[in-house]
Amino acid sequence: MSDLEAHLRTRLLNRTTRRIALTEAGERYLQRCEQILAYADQAEAEASDAHARPSGKLKVHAMTSFVQHYVVPAVGRYQERYPEVHVELTLAQRMPDLLDEGFDVSLTLATGLPDSGLVSQRLGSAFSVACASPAYLEKHGVPHTPADLEHHSCLQMVTPVFPPDKWTFDGPNGEETITLGLATF
């Protein structure tokens, strides 16, 4: 106690051989310390309660390609369940830097994460369909294998998660990747 009094440069206790009593400065110091401990208890309670009853802001990134059908209804259900959470939904066709841009979660079409230390969870699969108009097929012929597409004009949707010059097909012979030629537009 004498070290604390020396540090504070004030007497906190009056001492006699039979009794110890707080000084006025000691009473104020004790009250402040009790307040600090109460704030620490509140902070611990809030932090542990956040798991049971989430609140605050949840910053979500999602790619625009599947937001309306999947993400918006899920956000609505989440906010019904946790009304104290404000969801900030950002739509973009690019992969954000989650840490630099402050996102809590990103919903994206991806084949994998770069080596980043981030955690991913597969939610499902997405598929595309290769198709052509009857007029195009009549003029250029019908491709019978994925490799036949290398000699056709192919229109691609540009996304940040798939290579711009490669298509991967999953068929009876397993997975087959083709490289599209210069005829691609």
Secondary structure, DSSP 4 states (H G I P E B T S, - for coil): -HHHHHHHTS--EEE-SS-EEE-HHHHHHHHHHHHHHHHHHHHHHHHHHHHHS--EEEEEEE-GGGIIIIIHHHHHHHHHH-TTEEEEEEE-SS---HHHHT-SEEE---S---SSS----------------HHHHHHH----SGGGGGGS-------SSS-TTEEEEEETTEEEEEE--TT--
